[in-house]
């Protein structure tokens, strides 16, 4: 049983698209445009909703076949929170050197997409 499969795939796809855009912007040494934040923040919210639904499933008695699923899920959730913190005015924004926001967003979005895919794999394919 997986919490919200459609939400998971949407979040992975958006994070992958944000990674590609942020990577290209970093190579061009350009800042992230405002519209990209408008796409990225809902994707981060999707990760948080997915993580909270997984916690609800765990509390209700559904256990994943591999305990690594929980680790990947929690790391994905932390990545979603980090993405929220990278936004303009966010709590992590001050720790990013000037001109490196695109690189930070690219790294976080790629990491979150990979962690979500790995969490999916350990939650459904390891049965």
N, C-alpha and C positions, 0 to 999 in steps of 0.2 A: 504494500500500500504506500503510495506516495501522496504527499499533501496536495499540491496543486501542480500537476504536470504541465499544463498550459502556461501557467505563471512562470514556472522554472524555465521553459524553453524561450519564452518571451524575454525574460531577464538575461539569459545567456546570449541570445541574439543581439539584444540592445548593447550589452556590455562588449560584445565582439565588435559591433559597429562603432561604438565609442572608442574602443582601442584603436581601430584602423584610422579613424579621423584624428585622434589625438597623436598617434604615431606620425602621421603625415604632417600635422601641424608642428610637431616637435622637430622633425627633419627640416622643415621650412623656417624654423625659428620664429614661429608666430604664436600669438596667444590664442587661447580658446575663445571662440565667439559665444555670445550669450545664448544662442539657440542650442548649442551643444550642452550647456548646463541644463537647459529646459528638457533635454532628452535624458541626460545622465541621472538627474535626481529622481525621476520616477522609476528608473531602473534600479537605483539603490533602494528605493522604497519597496520595490518588488522583492528584493533579496530579504529585506527585513520581514515582510509579510510571510514569505516562504519559511524563514527561520522560525518565526513565532508559531506558524501552523505546525512545523515539525516538533516544536516543544509541546504543543497541545497534543499531538499524536502520542508523543513519548509519555506524557503525564497520564493519558487515557489508557495506557497499557500496550500500545503498539511499539514493538521494539524492532530496530533494524537487524538484519541478519549479521552484519559486521559492525562492531563498535567503532571502527574508523569512520563510518558514516556520520557519527555524532561529531567527531573531530573536524571533518571536512565541512559539515554544516555550520558548526560554530565559527570556524575560520571564515567561511563565506559571509556569515552574519557580521563578523568583525570588519570584513572588507566593505560591506554595505554601509556600515557606520563610518568607516574611513572615507568612503566616497562622499558621504554627506558632510564630513568635516573638511573636505577639500574645497567645497563651494566658496564663492566669494563671501567673506565674512564668517567662514566656518572656523571651528576650533583648531583645525590642523593647518589652516592657510598660512599662518605666520611662520611655520616651520619649513615651508617650501621656498627655496631661493628664487629670487626674481627671474622671470623668464623660463622657469622649469615646471610651470603648472601643467603644461601639456604632457611632459614626460611622466610626472607623478600620476596624472589621470590615466595615461596609457598603461602604466605598470599596475595600478590598482584594478583597472577594468579587466585587463588580461588575467590577472591573478584570480579575481572573483569569478570570471567565466570558467576558468580551469577548475577551480575548487568546486563550483556548482556541478560541473560535469562529472567530476570525480565523486562527489557526494551522491549524485544520481546513480553512478555505476555501482558504488558499494551498497546503495539502498535497494536496487532492483536486480542487478545482474548477478550478485553474489548469492543468490538463493539456491 
